[in-house]
Structure formats: structure tokens, C-alpha cells
Amino acid sequence: MDLEQLETAACLQVAAALRAADIVASGKSDIAEIAQACGANVDALTRVLRHLVSKGYFEEPSPGRFVMNDAARGLTGLFGRMTGAWATFLDTVRTGRPAYDFWADLAAHPEIDAEFDALMGPSGHGVPDPDILLTDDEWRSVRTFVDVGGGTGAMIAEVLRDRPWIRGILVDRPATIERARQSAYSDRVTYVAQSFFDPLPRGGDIYLISKTLGDWGDADAVKLLRRLAEAASPAGRIVIAGGVTGADRASPELLMLALVGGKSWTLPEFTDLARKAGLEIVRAGTQKSNRYVVICKPVAA
């Protein structure tokens, strides 16, 4: 990377952290107005935006007047937040904890929260294969399927579609649960709006945590796994889809570190976390969709 590329990366981080694209998209175009709304120095912000204009972000139809283009729209909303998180990455690396409070940002901005739910759903990261490494015989014994952090219900709908004997429980943040109530098979789903770290609905046969464990560091991951172990029936199973890899080293997951302090684990690393939480691994493997899945059970008292 040359110096000009470093300048561009820094300018993108600054523009995203200051929400400059959101402000311009709201209708402000005069640089003095934009700078005031950003809480930035007029001259310095002018130079940052002009650099970005030269790289294809924003347009400056007349001196000191900036307007949106398609590239700049990529700096708005949820993806703008993700870009802006890099501006605090140095502090994150120094402390090991995210300097940007992603969850508080979502809570304060319902429209960004909705974008996040969409990204986590079928139109974003997709839905794990609904068999989640369970055999047909295992599915026939399931009566209650609990999706912890299941978003707006896409996965639970896939599970219930061809299994009329199963009832579902969907656990997620309150705003997400409100959006989920419109999903398919809602007559067979109980909706629970709560933190994942509070006691979970008890007695389920299968607890799925998909694309959620990797949002946390070691200590919080153990807390979440312990809640799952406490809630499951003695014969219950906890299915982890995402956050664990079968490779000999985990992905750096730098975006997750910057956003929420998250990470991923190798299977031996995860085995240690599971043991601390009162779980033991039953099986692990890769689905057709290339997602790595781990199935655990509570350790007998």
C-alpha cells in the first residue's frame, strides 16, 4: 500500500466516523453545514471530502458544495458504521476491547438496527442448512427447537417447515423480536425478547446459536454457553453454527474485533470454552453450505 492509499483509507475512516455521508444524504450540501453537523473543522473536512471526491466518493459540483453518489452511499447506514469502527481500532488493539459500542449504536438508531437484522438474514449471510448435522432420527425426537439470537426467524421457519411436530422458541433483542413476529409459522413460535446472557427458556431439545457466538470474546462466550447448558434438557443438544473452525488456526476476524470484540476459535480452543461452560462436544463437521457446525450436550452432573 502506498502513501496515497493510506490517505484514502484514513479519509474513509474519518468520513464514516463523523457520519459525513449520512449528513450529506439528509440534504446538507454546504461544507459549513456539514462540518457543523459533524463537529469537524471546516477546512480540514473540506480537504478530506475533496480527497474522497478525487477517488470517486461524493461529488463537488461547485466549490464547497458536496453531494452524494453511489460510492458515497456505501458509507451510510450500517456499512458506514462498520467503516467508521476502524477509526477507533488502535484503542481496540491497545485494550482488547472495542472502543466503539456497536450494540448501543444499533439501539439508538432503529433504521440501522433493521439493516443489521437484514444482513444477518437470508438476504445477507444466508441461512444455515436446516439439518444442522442432525439425523432424521434425531429430528423425530425433537419437540422444542430454540433459536438463540435467531434474528427475524428465517432459520426457525426452515426448521419448522417440514417438521409439523416441532414448536419453536425465538430469542433475540426486543426490536428484532418485533420484526420477527411477522415471519412464517408464527403460530408455532414463542417469541422471547431478552438478552442472551439472561436465563434462557428451559427444557428445549435443540438450542441453536448461529452467527452469534463469534460476536463475543472468550469470557462472554463462556457465559453464553453456560446459559445454554443450564437451559437445555438433560438429553438436549446445543448446536453452534459459526464462530468455530475445523482449521488448525482461527480467522483473525478483525472486523468483529473492531465492531464488537468478537473472535473465532479452533475446535480445540472451543472445546476448552465448552468444558468451562459445562458442555461436551458430541460431533463437529462441515455442512454442504460450507458452514462448520459443532454439536454439544450438557455434562451430566
C-alpha positions in Angstrom: 0.0 0.0 0.0 1.4 3.4 -1.0 1.0 6.7 0.9 -1.9 7.8 -1.3 -3.8 4.6 -0.5 -3.1 5.2 3.2 -4.5 8.7 2.9 -7.7 7.3 1.2 -8.2 4.7 3.9 -7.8 7.3 6.6 -10.2 9.7 4.9 -12.8 6.9 4.6 -12.5 6.1 8.3 -12.8 9.8 9.2 -15.8 10.3 7.0 -17.5 7.2 8.3 -16.8 8.0 11.9 -18.1 11.5 11.5 -21.2 10.2 9.7 -20.5 12.6 6.9 -22.3 10.6 4.3 -25.4 10.3 6.4 -25.3 14.1 6.9 -24.9 14.8 3.2 -27.6 12.2 2.4 -30.0 14.1 4.7 -29.9 17.1 2.4 -27.0 19.2 3.7 -24.5 20.1 1.0 -22.7 23.3 2.1 -19.4 22.4 3.7 -20.0 24.7 6.6 -23.3 23.0 7.4 -21.7 19.6 7.0 -18.8 20.4 9.2 -21.1 21.8 12.0 -23.2 18.7 11.9 -20.1 16.5 12.0 -18.5 18.5 14.8 -15.4 19.0 12.5 -13.1 21.8 11.4 -14.4 23.2 8.1 -11.0 23.4 6.3 -9.9 20.0 7.4 -13.2 18.3 6.5 -13.2 20.1 3.1 -9.8 18.6 2.3 -10.9 15.1 3.4 -14.0 15.3 1.3 -12.1 16.6 -1.7 -9.6 13.8 -1.5 -12.6 11.4 -1.4 -14.1 13.1 -4.4 -10.8 12.5 -6.3 -11.2 8.8 -5.5 -14.8 8.6 -6.7 -16.6 9.2 -3.4 -19.0 12.1 -3.3 -19.2 14.9 -5.9 -18.4 18.6 -5.6 -20.5 20.3 -8.3 -19.4 23.7 -7.1 -16.7 24.8 -4.6 -17.6 23.9 -1.0 -20.8 22.0 -2.0 -20.8 18.3 -1.7 -23.4 15.8 -2.9 -23.9 12.0 -2.8 -23.0 9.5 -5.4 -23.3 5.7 -5.5 -19.9 5.2 -3.9 -20.7 7.6 -1.0 -24.0 5.8 -0.3 -21.8 2.8 0.7 -20.6 5.0 3.7 -24.1 5.5 5.0 -26.1 3.4 7.5 -24.8 0.1 8.8 -21.8 -0.2 6.4 -20.8 3.3 7.3 -20.7 2.3 10.9 -18.6 -0.7 10.1 -16.1 1.5 8.2 -16.1 4.1 11.0 -15.2 1.4 13.5 -11.7 1.3 12.1 -11.1 4.8 13.2 -11.1 3.5 16.8 -9.2 0.3 16.0 -5.9 1.5 17.6 -7.6 1.8 21.0 -9.3 -1.6 20.5 -5.9 -3.2 19.9 -4.4 -1.5 22.9 -7.1 -2.7 25.3 -8.5 -5.8 23.6 -12.0 -4.3 23.9 -13.9 -2.5 21.2 -13.7 1.3 21.5 -16.9 1.7 19.5 -20.2 0.5 21.1 -21.9 -1.2 18.2 -24.8 -2.5 20.2 -25.6 0.9 21.7 -25.4 2.4 18.2 -28.0 -0.1 17.0 -30.3 0.5 19.9 -30.1 4.3 19.3 -30.8 4.0 15.6 -33.8 1.7 14.7 -33.1 2.0 11.0 -29.5 0.8 11.4 -30.8 -2.0 13.7 -33.1 -3.1 10.9 -30.3 -3.1 8.4 -28.3 -5.3 10.8 -31.2 -7.8 11.0 -31.4 -7.9 7.2 -27.6 -8.5 6.9 -27.9 -11.4 9.4 -30.8 -12.9 7.5 -31.3 -14.7 4.1 -30.5 -11.7 2.0 -27.2 -11.1 3.9 -25.3 -14.0 5.3 -28.0 -16.6 4.4 -29.4 -19.4 6.5 -27.5 -22.4 7.7 -28.5 -25.8 6.2 -31.6 -26.7 8.2 -30.4 -30.2 9.1 -27.6 -28.7 11.2 -25.8 -32.1 11.2 -28.7 -33.8 13.0 -30.0 -37.2 11.6 -33.7 -37.8 10.7 -34.0 -40.0 13.8 -32.7 -37.2 16.0 -35.1 -34.7 14.5 -38.0 -37.0 15.1 -37.4 -36.9 18.8 -37.3 -33.1 18.9 -40.3 -31.3 20.3 -38.9 -27.9 21.1 -36.4 -26.0 19.0 -34.9 -22.9 20.5 -33.1 -20.4 18.2 -31.0 -18.1 20.4 -30.1 -14.9 18.5 -32.2 -16.1 15.6 -32.8 -12.7 14.1 -36.2 -12.3 12.4 -36.9 -16.0 12.2 -35.6 -17.2 8.9 -33.8 -20.3 10.3 -36.7 -21.3 12.6 -39.1 -21.2 9.7 -36.8 -23.5 7.7 -36.7 -26.0 10.6 -40.5 -25.9 11.2 -41.5 -26.1 7.5 -41.2 -29.9 7.1 -41.5 -30.8 10.8 -45.1 -30.1 11.9 -44.4 -31.9 15.3 -41.9 -29.2 16.4 -42.6 -26.0 18.1 -40.1 -23.1 18.1 -38.8 -20.5 20.5 -37.1 -17.5 19.1 -34.8 -15.4 21.4 -33.4 -12.1 20.4 -33.2 -8.4 21.2 -36.6 -6.7 21.6 -36.6 -4.7 18.4 -35.6 -7.8 16.4 -38.3 -9.8 18.0 -40.9 -7.2 17.0 -39.8 -7.6 13.4 -39.8 -11.4 13.7 -43.4 -11.6 14.7 -44.4 -11.3 11.0 -42.4 -14.3 9.9 -43.7 -17.6 8.7 -45.1 -20.2 11.1 -45.6 -17.6 13.8 -48.5 -19.6 15.2 -45.9 -22.3 16.2 -43.3 -19.9 17.6 -43.0 -18.4 21.0 -41.1 -15.0 20.9 -38.8 -14.1 23.7 -37.3 -10.6 23.8 -34.3 -10.7 26.2 -30.5 -10.6 26.5 -28.8 -13.8 25.6 -26.9 -13.6 28.9 -30.1 -13.8 31.0 -31.5 -17.2 31.9 -32.9 -18.8 28.6 -36.1 -20.7 28.1 -35.6 -24.1 29.8 -36.3 -27.6 28.7 -35.6 -27.3 24.9 -34.4 -30.3 22.9 -32.3 -28.3 20.5 -30.7 -24.9 21.1 -29.2 -23.3 18.0 -26.8 -20.4 18.2 -25.9 -19.3 14.7 -23.6 -16.4 13.7 -23.8 -15.1 17.3 -21.1 -16.8 19.4 -18.4 -15.0 17.3 -19.8 -11.6 18.4 -18.1 -12.1 21.8 -14.7 -12.7 23.4 -13.7 -15.7 25.5 -15.3 -14.6 28.8 -18.7 -13.7 27.3 -18.7 -16.7 25.1 -18.4 -18.9 28.2 -21.2 -17.0 29.9 -23.5 -17.6 26.8 -22.5 -21.2 26.5 -23.2 -21.7 30.3 -26.7 -20.2 29.8 -27.3 -22.7 27.1 -26.1 -25.6 29.2 -28.3 -24.5 32.1 -31.4 -24.3 29.9 -31.2 -27.5 27.9 -33.0 -30.6 28.9 -30.7 -33.5 30.1 -31.0 -35.0 26.6 -30.8 -31.7 24.9 -28.3 -30.6 22.3 -26.6 -27.2 21.7 -25.7 -26.5 18.1 -23.1 -23.9 17.3 -23.1 -22.7 13.7 -20.4 -20.0 13.2 -17.6 -18.9 15.4 -15.7 -22.2 15.3 -13.5 -23.6 12.6 -12.2 -27.0 11.8 -8.9 -25.5 10.5 -5.7 -25.5 12.6 -5.9 -21.8 13.2 -8.8 -19.4 13.6 -9.5 -16.5 11.3 -8.2 -13.1 12.6 -11.8 -11.8 12.5 -10.5 -8.2 12.6 -13.9 -6.6 11.7 -15.6 -8.5 14.5 -12.8 -7.3 16.9 -13.3 -3.7 15.8 -17.1 -3.8 16.0 -17.9 -5.9 19.0 -14.7 -7.5 20.3 -15.7 -10.8 18.7 -13.5 -13.6 17.5 -13.5 -17.2 16.3 -12.0 -20.4 17.7 -10.4 -23.6 16.5 -12.2 -26.8 17.6 -9.6 -27.4 20.4 -9.9 -23.8 21.6 -13.7 -24.1 21.6 -13.5 -27.5 23.4 -11.9 -25.7 26.3 -14.6 -23.0 26.3 -17.3 -25.6 26.2 -15.8 -27.5 29.1 -15.7 -24.4 31.3 -19.4 -23.8 30.5 -20.5 -27.4 31.4 -20.7 -28.7 27.9 -19.0 -31.5 26.0 -18.8 -32.0 22.2 -20.9 -34.7 20.5 -19.8 -34.1 16.9 -18.5 -31.5 14.6 -18.4 -31.2 10.8 -18.9 -29.1 7.7 -22.3 -28.7 6.1 -23.0 -28.6 2.3 -23.1 -24.8 2.6 -19.5 -24.9 4.0 -20.5 -23.8 7.4 -18.7 -25.6 10.2 -21.1 -26.8 12.9 -20.4 -28.2 16.4 -23.0 -30.1 18.5 -22.6 -30.2 22.2 -24.5 -31.7 25.2 -24.7 -30.7 28.8 -22.2 -32.6 31.0 -24.1 -34.9 33.4 -24.0 -33.6 37.0 
